[in-house]
Amino acid sequence: LHKTMYVLFLLFQILGAVILGFGIWILADKTSFIAVLQMSSPSLKTGAYILIGVGALTMLMGFLGCLGAVNEIRCLLGLYFTCLMIILLAQIAAALVIYFQKETLKDELSNIVVDLIENYDPSDEDKRNLQDAWDYVQIQIACCGWTGAKEWENNEILKNKSNTEYPCSCSNRSKDLVEGRGFCNLEDPVNGTATYADWPVHEQGCMDGVEEWLKDNLGIILGVCSGVAVIELLGMILSISLCKNIHSEDYTKVPKS
């Protein structure tokens, strides 16, 4: 039983480090769609901080549980069991919130991207990281806008230039992708005006590609969380068993009168 507990405690240290690292990655990532979300949505930032807290707590619990098992300290094992139960319940609650709020989250995501496109300005250094992240998404997925390239016609800068420019990251020409950000000039605009149909860009929007990306990554995240939940449940069962074992041993040490 003790050996099994030691293995579990080691797993908790590793899992805690993984969860902690995942939370830090969400906050530090500046080159993928995660960057668009975390710089635009307070909820994702909050989630990242929660992941960091859970990861650190998991590592701490692994250490305290190991200490309690080695020295047979029942209060530490009890604390270990209680914290595991809290973490497990928090995970279940978070999963339920995500499941029941997925349509709301989808709408929030759509609003974030549409607002980003309408206010995209290459000269705005304050939003440079956010805009670069969206350019990266459009290049990687080979898409334009959220539901289609037409959304870029609502961009203030492009409207003022009669759409004679277009977003370089949307382009289907390799020479435009060398820059990969900002706006490129349309070579032969008709009467000095143009529409998105005149741009050499990808017609499809990024929504389907982003949803597919989120589904793929969500599957990995849910798989990891399920594995963590199973290990947490085993840790709770074994910590209770070890507590009872220590309790029984204490009684056997009591001298008979």
Secondary structure, 3 states (H helix, E strand, C coil): CHHHHHHHHHHHHHHHHHHHHHHHHHHHCCCCHHHHHHHHCHHHHHHHHHHHHHHHHHHHHHHHHHHHHHHCCHHHHHHHHHHHHHHHHHHHHHHHHHHHCHHHHHHHHHHHHHHHHHCCCCCCHHHHHHHHHHHHHHHHHCCCCCCEHHHHHHCHHHHHCCCCEEEHHHECCHHHHCCCCCEEECCCCECCECCHHHCCECCECCHHHHHHHHHHHHHHHHHHHHHHHHHHHHHHHHHHHHHHHHHHHHHHCCCCC
